[in-house]
Amino acid sequence: MSGMKEVKRSVALFMKRTYDRGLTTATGGNISVRFNDVMLITPSGKDKGYLTEEDIAEVDIQTGKNLTPDLKISIETEMHRLIYLERPDVNAVVHTHPTFSCLFSASDEKIDTSIIAESYFLLDEVKKVPYHLMGSLPLAKEVASYAKESDVLLMENHGAIAVGKTLLSAFDRLECLEQSAKLTFLSRLVKVNDLDAERKKDIAAMRK
């Protein structure tokens, strides 16, 4: 099925892109795309900088069955699957471990998305999912619940996750989150003027 093969190629390409951009480690993170009733997801334990379409697994979204048993699926597969069940509008999920975002995932301080207009438009306020063991069902359920109201999340002492109608939109949100985390960190060194209430109101209207 050529359509599926092209989508798998895109998943592999964007996974490489996250690695090349320093948004994840060699074997960390995972990306998935909804393809009809199937979820196409990156595998577990493989070098994320060298994936091809042949490495991308297929999982039934309704049942969670691995349709490619020769491939070891990501330990976060259930998290992706539950997000798709909760959010019919979402077609892509990107989960990685960006350095500055991870720093804030382990802090009581919040990422300030109102330093520049683009980040406030794309991200609004970043919510944090309470800690659960990575790959666990409690984590999957909690993330899916939080994702009902937000397109980008931090997972406490873990990493970041973003969703979107397209793979590009999900990746864009995650990259923007990391940029916002860097700006928040650097704002300790340089005095910044956040967007005021009126400007936020205008941007919120654009978002709707």
N, C-alpha and C positions, 0 to 999 in steps of 0.2 A: 504494500500500500504506500504509494509514493508520498502522499500527503503526510502520513505518520512519520516516514523517514525524514522528511524535511523538518518537521517539528522536533524530532529527536536531535537532528543536527544543530538546531537553534539552541536547544537545552544544553548540549555539550559546549557550544560556542560561548554561551553566556556564563557557564560555569568557569570556563577558561578565563573569561573576561574578569570575573570576580577575583580569581587568583592573581591575574596579571595586575589588577588594580590594588592588590594588597588588602582585599576585603575578606580574605579567608586564608586558611593554611592549606598545605598540600593535600591533606585528606579530610579536611573539615568542611562543614557546610553542605547544603543540598538545595537543588532547584527542581521544581516540577511544573508541568503544564497540563491543563485539562485538554484531552482530545476525545470529544464525544463522551462516552461513558468510561473512558480509560484515563488514568493518570500516568504520564510519562515522567519518570523521576531518576535522578542520578543515583549511582550505586554506592555501596559502602566500601570504604577501605582502598579506593583507587585514587591515583594521583589526579587531582582536579584540574591540573594544567594540561593534561594529555587525553582527555576523554574524547571519544568519537560517538557517532550515533549508535554504533554497535554495543556500546556500554550502557545505554539508557534503558532502564527497566520499564515494564508495563504492569500496572496494577489496576484491578477492577475497583472503581470508586465506591460502588455500593457495598461490595463484600470485603474488600481489602485483600483479595486473593492475588498472589504474584503470578501473573500470566507468563512470566519469563523465568521459570525456576532455575535456569542455569546462571542467572545473575543474582547476586546478593544485594537486596534492596537496602536503602538507607534506614538507619534505626529511627529516623524521624518520619518515616512514611505515614504512620497513623496521624501524626500532627497535620501533615499536608492533606490527607484524605478527609479528616474531620472539618478542616477549613472549607474545602470544596462543598461538603454537605451543608455547612452552615451558610455559605455565601455563594449562591448560584451565579452571581455576577462576577465572581473571581475566576480567572482562567490561568493564573500563574502565581506561584509562591517562590520566594527567594529567601533562604535562611543562611546567614553566614556569621562570621565572628570578627567584625572589623575592630581594630585596636581601640580607637577612641570611644566607640559605642559600647564596647565591652567594658571599658573603664567606668562609664556611667552606669552600666548594668549592675555594677558592684558597689555603687555609691548611692547615698541618699540625695545627692544633688541631681537636678534635672537638666536635660539637654534643652538649651534655649533655642527654640526654632524661630524666634521673632527678631533675630539680628538682621537677617536679610529677608526680603519679601518672598523670594522663590520658595525658601524652606517653609515659611509659614503657610504659603499657598498649598504646597504639596503634602505637608506633614501635620499641620495644626499642632496640637499638643501631643507629645509622645507619652504613651502609657506603658507602664512596666508590669509584666506578668510575674506574680510571685514565684519563688524558686520551687522547682520540682526536678527530680533526677532526669537527666537528658535521656531521650528515647523512651520515657515512661508514658503509660496511658494517662496518668494524672496531668502530666505536662501537656500532652496532646489535647485533652479536653479543656484545660484552662486556656491555652492559647486560642483554640477555636472559639471559645466563649468571648474572649477579649476581642478577637478579630471581627466579631459581629458589628462592632462599633468603631473599629479603627483599621486603617490600611497599613500601619507600621507600628511595630511593637518592640520593646526591649524585653528580654527574658532575664530575670535576675540571676546574676553570676553565671551567665551563659553566652548570650549573643543577641542578635537582632533578626527580625523577620519582617518582610514586606510582601504585600499582595497587590494584584492589579488585574485589570481586564486583559492586559497583554504582558508578555514577558518583559518588554522594554519598560513599561510603566512600573512594574514591580521592581525591576533593577534600578530604575531612576530614583524611586523613593528610597531604596536602601542606600544608594550612593549619596543622595542628598542628606540622609540621616547621619551618615559618617561625616560629611562636610560640616553639618550643624554641630556635631559633637566636637570636632576640631575647633570650630569657631568659638564654641562655649568655653573650651579649655583655654584658648588663646586670649579670650576676653578678660581673663584674670590679669593679663599683662598690658592690655590696651583698653582704655575706657571706651565703651561703645554706647550708642543710643539706640535702644530697641524701638521697634515700631510702636507708635502710640495707639491708643484705643480707636481713634478715627481711622487710621490706616489699616488696622486689623479688621475693622468693620467692612471697609471697602474690599479687602482681599477675601474675606469670608463670603461676601456677596458674589464675587467672581467665582468662588469655588462651587457655589450652588448652581 
